[in-house]
């Protein structure tokens, strides 16, 4: 009774406030009807059926026409999907509306009640920008309620109505397998809604009863958001947004009120608080009854034993800053002049320099420069970025560490310098406790010989700072299991791309693989082939690299999903290219060969290397040479390339120059190098021999006949 009374009191109070600023008569009628209802906010916590009343005077249809902003939103679909994949690998999705939608329905919130959720702008920056563009003139728009909705495989959401006719629900497909659809169960005119990845489904008026089915073996994910009914005025939208916000606030207070607020009062807040207190007490009693008894902890005793030796004061005391008052003038001058330090750089070095190390600064700088053969710039960069190196002793630490590294890995002076400049802190790593056992483990785990170990460590010395137990070992195990690699394949991957050892499974590799598999609809075998062909792919950012590149390729070359998949699986290198580089190559090819968009797409899809070959160093000199050598016009060369798109991809020095010379020597038209461009050298020589015989025979016949 207390809860029902609290709900009625809150609704009357909210209605009075809303009616005072009602923008239209139909909004006033809507609020009065809602206020007079006796329904509680939920019959049970989590239900989706809510009695809010219908807004009068609005047209009703299950599915509405495609909105004007749909194209702009769909242009961001790949980025939106990438942000979902990245977030879903680090955040657990929450069950949505409890049992009504089923256990397999969950959401990842972006906005509620017109407010962006805390942390959402960091997780979903591009998604939120796209939704904000959707709103246009709408004062609330698509960020009133937005979340990623995931429906599990082999599941369905039973028939239900959202009981709201003034909002339209929109779904943008993020991950959509086949056999997923939404039915309007009470409307014979409405066709089933079938989602598609990257496409906006028709806006739905979900006051009509509907049900959702996922009969596939994979999860279905859509970006779910609401927009206002198009027949509402701007003033009505503002008022309805206020209504929704207040109503939801009342519901939150009803279910989560502070039991310390105004105890014993008869206002809505006090009744909400009383209802919340009773619910919490019941829940606590239930938990206490189920909790096993816990033994009392043993009494803690405190020792007064002072026999333990005190830590050396030089170690225990905090490092003293090399401040202006205590710094000797000669050290100050030395650091500034020897390293050409700015004031800020000098202060940075001074903050990390221990008092006891000041006297040795000059000889230590000399030693670093001589031992590692550093120039002035390299010495400065190393000291400024890692000034604490000046606190390490030469005889005790620095010299033995460098000698051991050089001996253990078989490094020459240049390789040693390269390693130290890439990771100066390794000079402080313990040989016995850190580096030696780590190198031994890596050599055993990947079955590396001495030369291979060196090949892994020199380009990527950062691995010497990684722990084996909770970093390197589980990372290699995950890679091997996820991609079904044998030991030889795993070893080859690490030898090819040592930086894989620095990628995070959760932040890099897992989201990238998951997103690629979904976006390109790859099998595990196809995904494995791509990664083996381009291991650095695992370190690319989905949001910053992979998703924009795929979207550009699909749009620029007018590719369907199957065509895009075929192109990228064959040439995964494309995913690591800058879009500006590829667009520049396309524009140059269009100008140079006089291609229209369709001709360009045909040529590039058939020969993807044209997207990354250098124009100045490769394509331009090659085409210029072919024009001169064959005597063809630009349009004739273009026609050859349209027929055989790979012509510009072959090597000028290894293929075209030798073959042109061979044609001239055989008396064959040099243009033959274009029609025979795809031939192997053996096939070219054989065919050229036949043509030479024809030329000789023809010349002989003419000589005989006198023709």
ABEGO torsion letter per residue (X at the ends): XAAAAAAAAAAAAAAAAAAAABABAAAAAAAAAAAABABBABABBGBABBBAEBBBGBBBBABBBBBAAAAAAAAAAAAAAAAAAAAAAABBBBBBGEAAAEAABBBBBABBGGBBBBGAAAABAAAAAAAAAAAEABAAEAAABBBBBBBBBGBBBBBBBAGBAABBBBBBBABBBBGBBBBBAABAABBBBBBBBGBBBBBBBAABBBBBBBABABBBBBBBBBBBBAABBAAAAAAAAAAAAAAAAAAAAAAABBAABGBGBABAAAAAAAAAAAAAAAAAAAAAAABBBBBBBBBBBBBABAABBBBBAAAABBBBBBBAAABBAAAAAAAAAAAGBBAAAAAAAAAABBAAAAAAAAAAAAAAAAAAGBBAAAAAAAAAABAAAAABBAAAAAAAAAAAAAAAAGBBAAAAAAAAAABAAAAABBAAAAAAAAAAAAAAAAGBBAAAAAAAAAABAAAAABBAAAAAAAAAAAAAAAAGBBAAAAAAAAAABAAAAABBAAAAAAAAAAAAAAAAGBBAAAAAAAAAABAAAAABBAAAAAAAAAAAAAAAAGBBAAAAAAAAAABAAAAABBAAAAAAAAAAAAAAAGBBAAAAAAAAAABAAAAABBAAAAAAAAAAAAAAAAGBBAAAAAAAAAABAAAAABBAAAAAAAAAAAAAAAGBBAAAAAAAAABBAAAAAAAAAAAAAAAAAAAAAAAAAGX
